[in-house]
Amino acid sequence: MSDYANIGYAADRESEQRKFLAGTYGWMTVALLISAAAAFITAGSPALLTFIYTGWHSIALFIGELALVWWLSASIRRISLATAVFGFLAYSVLNGMTLAYIFFLYSGQSLAVVFVSCAAMFAGMALYGLRTGSNLAGYGRYLGMAVWGIIIASLLNFLFRSSGLDFLISLVSVAVFAGLTAYDSQKMLALSENADGSEAFRKVSILGALELYLDFINMFLSLLRIFGRRR
């Protein structure tokens, strides 16, 4: 292969890599905007609020969200790109609807300040994951174990209602999901090196966007519990 051909090939690979990463973070941003809109609309609709937060509906929505995440993760290779996009966006709508309660617990100014702070922290950790020369793959297992620890501790605190434990869980959650942001960003960078613009890689981009979306949302809610000003 000639030098010109090598240069052209390298340029094409770099272009596909940029497209893959831009698509991943682009879909994540779209999902965040959809969730914010869904939460705002739900908070302003007494009918929707009554439907979601009474009886078994909130539990059904929560189970539906978990089912969508599991289904997307397990079926991403078999389903079409359009189906993957629909499932991801449907999840962002459902999650936004269930997050409507934050408009009633926290002041608008507090929500805005925490959101901007979270966005800055997310961007910083994502950039670290993309630029660092350190291999973060070894941390993935421990961060995953930490997430399960957070879930178990949160379930226990649902029974004990300890404000001190809630504060500790929130602090740990911020650290864990900040770490996951860097880890997932580096994982997406590694995957982007083989991106070829095919439907398979575009579906992987959707799944990566879902992982980063979850990192952002969990970090935002944890920061909100620590720094948010109650109404």
C-alpha positions in Angstrom: 0.0 0.0 0.0 1.4 3.4 -1.0 2.0 6.2 1.5 -0.9 8.1 0.0 -3.1 5.1 0.4 -2.0 4.8 4.0 -2.7 8.4 4.7 -6.2 8.1 3.1 -6.9 5.0 5.1 -5.8 6.6 8.4 -8.0 9.7 7.6 -11.0 7.5 6.9 -10.4 5.6 10.2 -10.1 8.8 12.1 -13.3 10.1 10.5 -15.2 7.0 11.5 -13.9 7.2 15.0 -15.0 10.8 15.3 -18.5 10.0 14.0 -18.8 7.1 16.4 -17.9 9.2 19.4 -20.0 12.2 18.3 -23.0 9.9 17.7 -22.6 8.4 21.2 -22.4 11.7 23.1 -25.0 13.2 20.7 -27.6 10.5 21.5 -26.8 10.9 25.2 -27.5 14.6 25.0 -30.7 14.1 23.1 -31.9 11.6 25.7 -31.1 14.1 28.5 -33.1 16.8 26.8 -36.0 14.4 26.2 -35.9 13.4 29.9 -35.8 17.0 31.0 -38.8 17.9 28.8 -40.7 14.8 30.0 -40.1 15.7 33.6 -41.1 19.3 33.1 -44.3 18.4 31.3 -45.2 15.7 33.9 -44.6 18.2 36.8 -47.0 20.6 35.1 -49.8 18.0 34.6 -51.9 17.1 37.6 -53.4 14.2 35.6 -50.0 12.7 34.8 -48.7 13.2 38.4 -51.8 11.5 39.8 -51.4 8.6 37.4 -47.6 8.1 38.1 -47.5 8.7 41.8 -50.6 6.8 43.0 -51.1 3.2 43.5 -48.9 0.7 41.6 -48.2 2.9 38.6 -44.8 4.3 39.9 -43.7 0.7 40.6 -44.8 -0.4 37.1 -42.9 2.5 35.5 -39.7 1.7 37.5 -39.9 -2.0 36.5 -40.5 -0.9 32.9 -37.4 1.2 33.0 -35.3 -1.7 34.4 -36.8 -4.0 31.8 -35.9 -1.6 28.9 -32.3 -1.3 30.1 -32.0 -5.1 30.4 -33.7 -5.7 27.1 -31.5 -3.2 25.2 -28.3 -4.6 26.7 -29.2 -8.2 26.1 -30.7 -7.8 22.6 -28.6 -5.0 21.0 -27.0 -7.4 18.5 -30.3 -8.9 17.3 -32.6 -5.9 17.1 -32.6 -3.3 14.3 -31.1 0.1 14.7 -34.5 1.7 14.6 -35.7 -0.5 17.4 -32.6 0.3 19.5 -33.2 4.0 19.0 -36.9 3.7 19.9 -36.1 1.7 23.1 -33.5 4.2 24.2 -35.7 7.2 23.6 -38.7 5.4 25.3 -36.5 4.8 28.3 -35.5 8.5 28.4 -39.2 9.5 28.4 -40.1 7.1 31.1 -37.2 8.1 33.3 -38.0 11.8 32.8 -41.6 11.2 33.9 -40.5 9.4 37.1 -38.1 12.3 37.8 -40.8 14.9 37.8 -40.8 14.9 41.7 -37.5 16.8 41.8 -39.4 20.0 40.7 -41.4 19.8 43.9 -38.6 18.9 46.3 -35.9 21.4 45.1 -35.9 25.1 44.1 -35.5 25.9 40.4 -32.3 27.8 41.0 -30.9 24.8 42.9 -31.8 22.4 40.1 -30.1 24.7 37.6 -26.9 25.1 39.6 -26.6 21.4 40.4 -27.3 20.5 36.7 -24.6 22.9 35.4 -22.1 21.6 38.1 -22.9 18.0 37.1 -22.5 18.8 33.4 -19.0 20.3 34.2 -18.0 17.3 36.3 -19.3 14.9 33.7 -17.4 16.7 30.9 -14.2 16.7 32.9 -14.4 13.0 33.8 -15.3 12.1 30.2 -12.4 14.1 28.9 -10.1 12.4 31.3 -11.3 9.0 30.2 -10.7 10.0 26.5 -7.3 11.5 27.0 -5.6 9.7 29.9 -2.8 7.3 29.1 -3.8 5.0 32.0 -5.8 1.9 31.3 -9.1 2.2 33.3 -10.4 -1.3 32.3 -9.2 -2.8 35.6 -11.4 -0.4 37.5 -14.6 -1.5 35.7 -15.2 -4.6 37.9 -14.8 -2.7 41.1 -17.0 0.2 40.0 -19.7 -2.3 39.0 -19.4 -4.0 42.5 -19.7 -0.5 44.1 -22.9 0.2 42.1 -24.4 -3.0 43.6 -23.3 -1.9 47.0 -25.0 1.4 46.5 -28.2 -0.3 45.4 -28.2 -2.6 48.5 -27.4 0.2 50.9 -30.2 2.4 49.3 -32.7 -0.4 49.7 -31.7 -0.8 53.4 -31.9 2.9 54.0 -35.4 2.8 52.5 -36.3 0.9 55.6 -34.1 2.7 58.2 -34.6 6.3 56.8 -31.2 7.4 58.1 -30.2 10.9 56.9 -26.6 10.2 57.7 -26.6 7.0 55.6 -28.3 8.8 52.8 -25.6 11.5 52.8 -22.9 8.8 52.8 -24.6 6.9 49.9 -24.8 10.1 47.9 -21.1 10.9 48.4 -20.1 7.4 47.4 -22.5 7.6 44.4 -20.9 10.8 43.1 -17.4 9.2 43.3 -18.5 5.9 41.7 -20.5 7.4 38.8 -17.8 10.0 38.1 -15.4 7.0 37.9 -17.8 5.2 35.6 -18.0 8.2 33.4 -14.3 8.1 32.8 -14.3 4.3 32.4 -17.2 4.2 30.0 -15.7 7.1 28.0 -12.5 5.2 27.6 -14.4 2.1 26.6 -16.2 4.0 23.9 -12.9 5.4 22.7 -11.5 1.8 22.4 -14.6 0.7 20.5 -14.4 3.7 18.2 -11.0 2.5 16.9 -12.7 -0.2 15.0 -15.9 1.7 14.0 -16.8 1.4 10.3 -20.1 3.2 10.1 -22.0 -0.1 10.0 -25.4 -0.6 11.6 -23.7 -2.9 14.2 -21.5 -0.1 15.4 -24.3 2.5 15.3 -26.2 0.2 17.7 -23.2 -0.1 19.9 -23.2 3.7 19.9 -26.7 3.7 21.2 -25.8 1.3 24.0 -22.8 3.5 24.9 -25.1 6.5 25.0 -27.4 4.7 27.4 -24.5 3.9 29.7 -23.2 7.5 29.7 -26.8 8.7 30.2 -27.2 6.6 33.3 -23.8 7.8 34.6 -25.0 11.4 34.2 -28.4 10.9 35.7 -27.2 9.1 38.8 -24.4 11.6 39.4 -26.9 14.5 39.0 -29.4 12.9 41.5 -26.6 12.2 44.0 -25.3 15.8 43.8 -28.8 17.1 44.1 -29.3 15.1 47.4 -26.1 16.6 48.7 -26.2 20.2 47.5 -29.8 20.8 46.4 -31.9 23.3 48.4 -35.2 22.0 49.4 -38.4 24.1 48.8 
